[in-house]
Amino acid sequence: MPTLSDTDKRIGVVRITQFFTNGRDLVYYVQGREHITKLNEGAFGRQCFTGPLFGCPIMTIQLAAVISEAIEYSDSGGKVWRLTSHMEGVKWRYFFETGRVLWDRLALDKYKMKALQEDFAEEMKQQKESASGAPGED
């Protein structure tokens, strides 16, 4: 996993709708002013961003809605449309290629994945118990 040398807490988020063949979106982000600047500078001069990225597919509508709302309230943000103009198309292609390269290089931490699955199973168990009442209640 890449180490971020920039400890600034700001993040730059990119969401690509319908990135996957099943219609799911891809979200990736960079952290820190230096990395955000490099990500944005590359839009018209590079094939894709090669710095540290973190990404995941969006599997719920709610997360997509939260990200859309965050863009509306952010200091700087906007949408890049694929076919509105040549320059917008170049920018869209850059963000898309960055997402494609990220997905190709994505490495999963098996231990963290197992821990997440166990946490999820425990949460589902607790929700099921709370929905049916406390154990032993009749």
C-alpha positions as CSV (number, residue, x, y, z in Angstrom):
1,M,0.0,0.0,0.0
2,P,1.5,3.4,-0.9
3,T,2.6,5.7,1.8
4,L,1.4,9.2,1.6
5,S,4.2,11.7,2.3
6,D,1.8,14.6,2.3
7,T,0.0,14.5,5.7
8,D,-2.6,17.1,4.7
9,K,-6.1,15.8,5.4
10,R,-7.6,17.0,2.1
11,I,-8.7,14.5,-0.4
12,G,-9.4,14.7,-4.1
13,V,-12.2,12.3,-5.2
14,V,-13.0,11.0,-8.7
15,R,-16.1,9.1,-9.4
16,I,-16.5,7.4,-12.8
17,T,-20.1,6.3,-13.4
18,Q,-20.8,3.0,-15.0
19,F,-17.1,2.1,-15.0
20,F,-17.7,-1.6,-14.7
21,T,-19.6,-3.8,-17.2
22,N,-22.2,-4.5,-14.5
23,G,-23.0,-0.8,-14.3
24,R,-21.3,-0.1,-11.0
25,D,-19.2,3.1,-10.5
26,L,-15.6,3.4,-9.5
27,V,-14.4,5.9,-6.9
28,Y,-10.8,6.7,-6.3
29,Y,-9.1,9.3,-4.3
30,V,-5.8,10.9,-3.5
31,Q,-4.9,12.5,-0.2
32,G,-2.9,15.7,0.4
33,R,-2.4,19.0,-1.5
34,E,0.6,17.8,-3.4
35,H,-1.1,14.7,-4.7
36,I,-4.3,16.5,-5.6
37,T,-2.3,19.1,-7.5
38,K,-0.4,16.4,-9.4
39,L,-3.7,14.6,-10.2
40,N,-5.3,17.7,-11.6
41,E,-2.1,18.9,-13.5
42,G,-1.9,15.6,-15.4
43,A,-5.4,16.0,-16.9
44,F,-4.0,17.6,-20.1
45,G,-0.4,16.3,-20.1
46,R,-0.3,12.7,-19.1
47,Q,-1.9,9.4,-20.1
48,C,-2.8,8.7,-16.4
49,F,-1.9,9.6,-12.8
50,T,0.8,7.4,-11.4
51,G,0.9,8.6,-7.8
52,P,-0.6,6.8,-4.8
53,L,-4.4,6.1,-5.2
54,F,-7.0,4.4,-3.2
55,G,-10.1,3.1,-4.9
56,C,-13.2,0.9,-4.8
57,P,-16.3,0.1,-6.7
58,I,-19.5,1.7,-5.5
59,M,-22.1,-0.9,-4.7
60,T,-24.9,1.2,-3.2
61,I,-26.9,4.1,-4.5
62,Q,-26.5,5.8,-1.1
63,L,-22.7,6.2,-1.4
64,A,-23.1,7.6,-4.9
65,A,-25.6,10.1,-3.5
66,V,-23.3,11.1,-0.7
67,I,-20.4,11.7,-3.0
68,S,-22.6,13.8,-5.3
69,E,-23.7,15.9,-2.4
70,A,-20.1,16.3,-1.2
71,I,-19.2,17.8,-4.6
72,E,-21.9,20.4,-4.2
73,Y,-20.5,21.6,-0.9
74,S,-16.8,21.3,-1.7
75,D,-14.4,24.2,-2.1
76,S,-13.7,23.1,-5.6
77,G,-15.4,20.4,-7.6
78,G,-17.2,19.7,-10.7
79,K,-18.2,17.2,-13.3
80,V,-16.3,16.2,-16.4
81,W,-18.5,15.1,-19.3
82,R,-17.3,12.7,-21.8
83,L,-18.7,14.2,-25.0
84,T,-19.3,17.9,-24.4
85,S,-16.1,19.2,-26.0
86,H,-12.7,18.0,-27.1
87,M,-10.9,19.3,-24.0
88,E,-13.5,17.8,-21.7
89,G,-13.1,14.5,-23.6
90,V,-9.4,14.6,-23.0
91,K,-9.9,15.3,-19.3
92,W,-12.5,12.5,-19.0
93,R,-10.2,10.1,-20.8
94,Y,-7.3,10.9,-18.4
95,F,-9.5,10.2,-15.3
96,F,-10.9,7.0,-16.9
97,E,-7.4,5.7,-17.8
98,T,-6.2,6.5,-14.3
99,G,-9.1,4.4,-12.9
100,R,-8.4,1.6,-15.4
101,V,-4.7,1.5,-14.4
102,L,-5.7,1.7,-10.7
103,W,-8.1,-1.3,-11.1
104,D,-5.4,-3.3,-13.0
105,R,-2.9,-2.7,-10.2
106,L,-5.2,-3.0,-7.3
107,A,-3.8,-5.2,-4.5
108,L,-6.1,-6.6,-1.9
109,D,-4.9,-7.2,1.7
110,K,-6.2,-10.6,2.5
111,Y,-6.0,-10.1,6.2
112,K,-7.9,-6.8,6.1
113,M,-10.5,-8.3,3.8
114,K,-11.0,-11.2,6.2
115,A,-11.3,-8.8,9.1
116,L,-13.9,-6.7,7.2
117,Q,-15.9,-9.9,6.4
118,E,-15.9,-10.9,10.0
119,D,-17.0,-7.4,11.1
120,F,-19.7,-7.5,8.6
121,A,-20.9,-10.9,9.6
122,E,-21.0,-9.8,13.3
123,E,-22.9,-6.6,12.4
124,M,-25.5,-8.6,10.5
125,K,-25.8,-11.0,13.4
126,Q,-26.4,-8.1,15.8
127,Q,-28.9,-6.5,13.5
128,K,-30.8,-9.8,13.2
129,E,-30.8,-10.2,17.0
130,S,-32.0,-6.7,17.6
131,A,-34.8,-7.0,15.0
132,S,-36.1,-10.2,16.6
133,G,-35.9,-8.9,20.1
134,A,-33.4,-9.7,22.9
135,P,-32.2,-13.3,23.1
136,G,-34.4,-15.2,25.5
137,E,-37.4,-12.8,25.3
138,D,-40.8,-14.4,24.6
